[in-house]
Amino acid sequence: MFTILVADSISEEGLQPLLEMENADIIQKKTDDPDVPLEEVDALLVRSATKVTEELLSKLPRLRIIARAGVGVDNIDIDAATKKGIVVVNAPDGNTISTAEHTFAMMASLLRNIPQAHQTVKNLEWKRNAFIGTELYGKTLGIIGMGRIGSELAKRSKAFGMTIKVFDPFLTKDRAIKLGVESSSLDDVLEYADIITVHTPLTNETKGLINESTLSKTKKGVFFLNCARGGIIDEQALAKFIGSGHVAGAALDVFESEPPGENPLLKFDNVIVTPHLAASTKEAQLNVATQVAREVRYFLEDKPVSNSINLPTISKDIFEKIRPFHQISKQLGTILSQSMKEGIQELSITYSGSVTELETTYLTKAMLAGFFKNRIAVNVNEVNAMLTAKERGITVGEKISADSFGYANCITVTAKGELQSFTVRGTYIEDYGPRIVYLNGFNIDFLPEGNLLYVQHMDRPGVIGRVGKILGDHSINIATMQVGRKQAGGEAIMVLSTDKSTEDHSLELVKQLDDIVSINRIIL
């Protein structure tokens, strides 16, 4: 059973993908509720209210995935989650239309003084001349950040006859042409735009992006909008420029602190505000909830997720192609780790054959996850695999080779320590599955699953029989056995799969046999 904690308000309709799971226990309570079994939680769903801090994560030892029903993830400590191997997903496009529409509504309301005029009529006043507005037609709209929301806003603004200037360092010329916008520098947007709207995430680079310095570069009479994240615009600086008359007005849906309290911007009649409503439509709330609920279900069912913040995004089609190689990559790492138990300085993985046509970076991380699985106490997966290797001073290398050793595809992994190295090689054969075909100098062929015993020995008559007798005497049944040797009478290996794990006492008895060099238990 999976325990899924829904810490913020999400409708049953939005949670439907999870409610349909037979092996899921859904708990809809706050994280500080004493009745919540935090130590059993596998998945956590939040909106913006719950702050997922490092302290909270320390209380969730089983947590594997955090889902944010929305776009922004600034209420989640991504670094702490990544370090613990916890996947973080969001719903980047579930509220795109809602936010774009709200921004456009705010822009039209700001330039036409609609909220102010509305209030006077409600007060039984009729001040037509006091609220002469400004048309959108013919104006230059500056969009800072041309993601999904910025793109949708541009479409609507073009329909109103506006010219669109965009600052986004990741916007290509081809996409700008396709969207019918002009890709510009930030200074150009500031200098020429009549209206400026921000649509970037809140990061170290974008925090305070609109400040006294950048505001001083704008034309007199400019309007500002922020329906993205509080903190992108320096509120004190904006208040100063509105007070001086340089900025004609602003429309804000978000603030650095929410609710804003005694914020100087609230004192201006030409500043219109809403309480973080951009994503608050019935359709958007349902869309983002359903989207992240589906992502959590996919993840728990070992299917690819599409909107991970800290895990490489892989489409379903691509994942299906790499799935068998993903499995054997992890198995190779596990076998390598349990076969070479000294400190590792370097791990290298070489791909050859048809597997080189796939996204091998994901496979390398899977190998590392398998390698660290039984080696350290921290939960390691594709999310934090590279970080874990770096923290332990292990160099990770990835290579492509033309030599596939006679197989259609081949993955070779080598670990190097101070005194020795160890190499294991595998392949995936259609209709037969994964196979290990090379083990540290010996050609061999076995299925990497179940309880395995890797025995190094000298090739002498009776060795295999004596090993089998000890196992049989301890009620350990041998399911399969594969052997390999370099030459008759020399070094040899055997790999046995058994119906149950071999106890330490039995292993010690095997080690004491003549001609046995070593024996390792490998659990996959």
Secondary structure as GFF3:
##gff-version 3
##sequence-region A 1 524
A	DSSP	beta_strand	2	6	.	.	.	ID=ss1
A	DSSP	alpha_helix	16	19	.	.	.	ID=ss2
A	DSSP	beta_strand	24	27	.	.	.	ID=ss3
A	DSSP	three_ten_helix	38	40	.	.	.	ID=ss4
A	DSSP	beta_strand	43	46	.	.	.	ID=ss5
A	DSSP	alpha_helix	54	58	.	.	.	ID=ss6
A	DSSP	beta_strand	65	68	.	.	.	ID=ss7
A	DSSP	alpha_helix	78	83	.	.	.	ID=ss8
A	DSSP	beta_strand	87	90	.	.	.	ID=ss9
A	DSSP	alpha_helix	96	112	.	.	.	ID=ss10
A	DSSP	alpha_helix	114	122	.	.	.	ID=ss11
A	DSSP	three_ten_helix	128	131	.	.	.	ID=ss12
A	DSSP	beta_strand	140	144	.	.	.	ID=ss13
A	DSSP	alpha_helix	148	159	.	.	.	ID=ss14
A	DSSP	beta_strand	163	167	.	.	.	ID=ss15
A	DSSP	alpha_helix	173	179	.	.	.	ID=ss16
A	DSSP	beta_strand	182	183	.	.	.	ID=ss17
A	DSSP	alpha_helix	186	192	.	.	.	ID=ss18
A	DSSP	beta_strand	195	198	.	.	.	ID=ss19
A	DSSP	alpha_helix	212	215	.	.	.	ID=ss20
A	DSSP	beta_strand	222	226	.	.	.	ID=ss21
A	DSSP	alpha_helix	235	243	.	.	.	ID=ss22
A	DSSP	beta_strand	247	252	.	.	.	ID=ss23
A	DSSP	three_ten_helix	264	267	.	.	.	ID=ss24
A	DSSP	beta_strand	271	273	.	.	.	ID=ss25
A	DSSP	alpha_helix	282	300	.	.	.	ID=ss26
A	DSSP	alpha_helix	316	339	.	.	.	ID=ss27
A	DSSP	beta_strand	344	353	.	.	.	ID=ss28
A	DSSP	three_ten_helix	354	357	.	.	.	ID=ss29
A	DSSP	alpha_helix	360	372	.	.	.	ID=ss30
A	DSSP	alpha_helix	385	391	.	.	.	ID=ss31
A	DSSP	beta_strand	395	401	.	.	.	ID=ss32
A	DSSP	beta_strand	409	417	.	.	.	ID=ss33
A	DSSP	beta_strand	421	429	.	.	.	ID=ss34
A	DSSP	beta_strand	433	439	.	.	.	ID=ss35
A	DSSP	beta_strand	442	446	.	.	.	ID=ss36
A	DSSP	beta_strand	451	458	.	.	.	ID=ss37
A	DSSP	alpha_helix	463	473	.	.	.	ID=ss38
A	DSSP	beta_strand	478	485	.	.	.	ID=ss39
A	DSSP	beta_strand	491	498	.	.	.	ID=ss40
A	DSSP	alpha_helix	504	511	.	.	.	ID=ss41
A	DSSP	beta_strand	516	523	.	.	.	ID=ss42
###
